[in-house]
Amino acid sequence: AAKASPSGDALVKLGEDQIGQGKAKDAIDLIQQGIAKGQGDMNNAQIRLGQAYLAAGQKDQAVHAFAKVKGKPNDEMIAKLWTLYAKK
């Protein structure tokens, strides 16, 4: 059902659920598909992608995803905090 949705929001949500289940690589694939399909909240999608990369141990990719968060001060702050966490 998530893949049939016109936007990628459901795929990002499904990817977020996969992170919680310890399936980081599946989460990365789903979230990337959701981003490619189009998002209502691209910043949230990039933050979730960064979290999935962190869960997979891919810190550089996580930092790159967090760096794409732009435009909303609260979202940017969340991304900066995750970036600090990724770099520790």
C-alpha positions as a Markdown table, in Angstrom:
| # | Residue | x | y | z |
|---|---|---|---|---|
| 1 | Ala | 0.0 | 0.0 | 0.0 |
| 2 | Ala | 2.8 | 2.4 | 0.8 |
| 3 | Lys | 4.4 | 1.9 | -2.6 |
| 4 | Ala | 1.0 | 2.6 | -4.3 |
| 5 | Ser | 0.6 | 6.0 | -2.5 |
| 6 | Pro | 1.0 | 9.1 | -4.7 |
| 7 | Ser | 3.4 | 10.7 | -2.3 |
| 8 | Gly | 6.4 | 9.1 | -0.5 |
| 9 | Asp | 5.1 | 10.0 | 3.0 |
| 10 | Ala | 3.9 | 6.4 | 3.7 |
| 11 | Leu | 7.3 | 5.0 | 2.5 |
| 12 | Val | 9.1 | 7.3 | 4.9 |
| 13 | Lys | 6.8 | 6.3 | 7.8 |
| 14 | Leu | 7.3 | 2.6 | 6.9 |
| 15 | Gly | 11.1 | 3.2 | 6.9 |
| 16 | Glu | 10.8 | 4.9 | 10.3 |
| 17 | Asp | 9.1 | 1.8 | 11.6 |
| 18 | Gln | 11.9 | -0.4 | 10.2 |
| 19 | Ile | 14.5 | 1.6 | 12.2 |
| 20 | Gly | 12.6 | 0.8 | 15.3 |
| 21 | Gln | 12.6 | -2.9 | 14.4 |
| 22 | Gly | 16.4 | -2.9 | 13.9 |
| 23 | Lys | 16.2 | -3.2 | 10.1 |
| 24 | Ala | 18.3 | -0.1 | 9.2 |
| 25 | Lys | 19.2 | -1.2 | 5.7 |
| 26 | Asp | 15.5 | -1.8 | 4.8 |
| 27 | Ala | 14.7 | 1.6 | 6.4 |
| 28 | Ile | 17.3 | 3.3 | 4.2 |
| 29 | Asp | 15.9 | 1.8 | 1.0 |
| 30 | Leu | 12.3 | 2.7 | 1.9 |
| 31 | Ile | 13.1 | 6.2 | 3.0 |
| 32 | Gln | 15.1 | 6.8 | -0.2 |
| 33 | Gln | 12.2 | 5.6 | -2.2 |
| 34 | Gly | 9.9 | 7.9 | -0.3 |
| 35 | Ile | 12.2 | 10.9 | -0.9 |
| 36 | Ala | 12.4 | 10.1 | -4.6 |
| 37 | Lys | 8.6 | 9.9 | -4.9 |
| 38 | Gly | 8.1 | 13.3 | -3.2 |
| 39 | Gln | 7.4 | 14.4 | 0.3 |
| 40 | Gly | 5.0 | 16.6 | 2.2 |
| 41 | Asp | 7.8 | 17.2 | 4.7 |
| 42 | Met | 11.2 | 16.8 | 3.1 |
| 43 | Asn | 13.1 | 17.9 | 6.2 |
| 44 | Asn | 11.5 | 15.1 | 8.3 |
| 45 | Ala | 12.3 | 12.6 | 5.5 |
| 46 | Gln | 16.0 | 13.7 | 5.5 |
| 47 | Ile | 16.1 | 13.5 | 9.3 |
| 48 | Arg | 14.7 | 10.0 | 9.2 |
| 49 | Leu | 17.1 | 9.0 | 6.5 |
| 50 | Gly | 20.0 | 10.3 | 8.7 |
| 51 | Gln | 18.7 | 8.3 | 11.6 |
| 52 | Ala | 18.5 | 5.1 | 9.5 |
| 53 | Tyr | 22.1 | 5.7 | 8.3 |
| 54 | Leu | 23.2 | 6.1 | 11.9 |
| 55 | Ala | 21.4 | 2.9 | 12.9 |
| 56 | Ala | 23.3 | 1.1 | 10.0 |
| 57 | Gly | 26.6 | 2.5 | 11.3 |
| 58 | Gln | 27.1 | 4.8 | 8.2 |
| 59 | Lys | 27.9 | 8.1 | 10.0 |
| 60 | Asp | 29.2 | 10.0 | 7.0 |
| 61 | Gln | 26.0 | 9.3 | 5.1 |
| 62 | Ala | 24.0 | 10.3 | 8.1 |
| 63 | Val | 25.8 | 13.7 | 8.4 |
| 64 | His | 25.2 | 14.2 | 4.6 |
| 65 | Ala | 21.4 | 13.5 | 5.0 |
| 66 | Phe | 21.2 | 15.9 | 8.0 |
| 67 | Ala | 22.9 | 18.6 | 6.1 |
| 68 | Lys | 20.1 | 18.6 | 3.5 |
| 69 | Val | 17.6 | 19.9 | 6.2 |
| 70 | Lys | 16.9 | 23.5 | 5.3 |
| 71 | Gly | 14.4 | 26.3 | 5.8 |
| 72 | Lys | 12.7 | 25.7 | 9.1 |
| 73 | Pro | 14.7 | 26.7 | 12.2 |
| 74 | Asn | 13.3 | 23.9 | 14.4 |
| 75 | Asp | 14.1 | 21.3 | 11.8 |
| 76 | Glu | 17.6 | 22.7 | 11.3 |
| 77 | Met | 18.2 | 22.6 | 15.0 |
| 78 | Ile | 17.1 | 18.9 | 15.2 |
| 79 | Ala | 19.4 | 18.1 | 12.3 |
| 80 | Lys | 22.3 | 19.9 | 13.9 |
| 81 | Leu | 21.8 | 18.0 | 17.1 |
| 82 | Trp | 21.7 | 14.7 | 15.2 |
| 83 | Thr | 24.9 | 15.8 | 13.3 |
| 84 | Leu | 26.7 | 16.4 | 16.6 |
| 85 | Tyr | 25.6 | 12.9 | 17.8 |
| 86 | Ala | 26.8 | 11.3 | 14.6 |
| 87 | Lys | 30.2 | 12.9 | 14.9 |
| 88 | Lys | 30.9 | 11.9 | 18.5 |
